[in-house]
Amino acid sequence: FRTISEVADKLDVQQHVLRFWETKFSQVKPLKRGGGRRYYRPEDVALLERIHHLLYTEGYTIKGVQKLLKGQAKSQIVAEATNQNTSQVSKAGQASQTPMTTPVQQDGSNKMSNQQRAVLEIMLGELKAMREMLNA
């Protein structure tokens, strides 16, 4: 579990931003202990990383992210990202003889799709969290 200050530092946002996101995204529900202290589970952190990525990297508005996540439970959002991560990792392992390339997009560029980028951001966050747990 992480405190609000740890999560805010990790995402490089102020604590009040995380509290604001709690009011805007029903999926964000940290545990609250005595004195109102918030504790974020790993899936909460993954969800917040996704929201942060969509807002700050992809340029979505709060309403846009709300529409993307509408009707999805936190577990669904995290599970979808995990399933995509697992399938991408297994495909990469099966194609170890083939150099990994980024698929060509409709515009002819080799840029990653927004979905691929979001999945990688979530994976990176999970790996960082695991590294911190191992170092603790």
Secondary structure, 3 states (H helix, E strand, C coil): CEEHHHHHHHHCCCHHHHHHHHHHCCCCCCEECHHHCEEECHHHHHHHHHHHHHHHHCCCCHHHHHHHHCCCCHHHHHHHHHHHHHHHHHHHHHCCCCCCCCCCCCCCCCCCCHHHHHHHHHHHHHHHHHHHHHHC
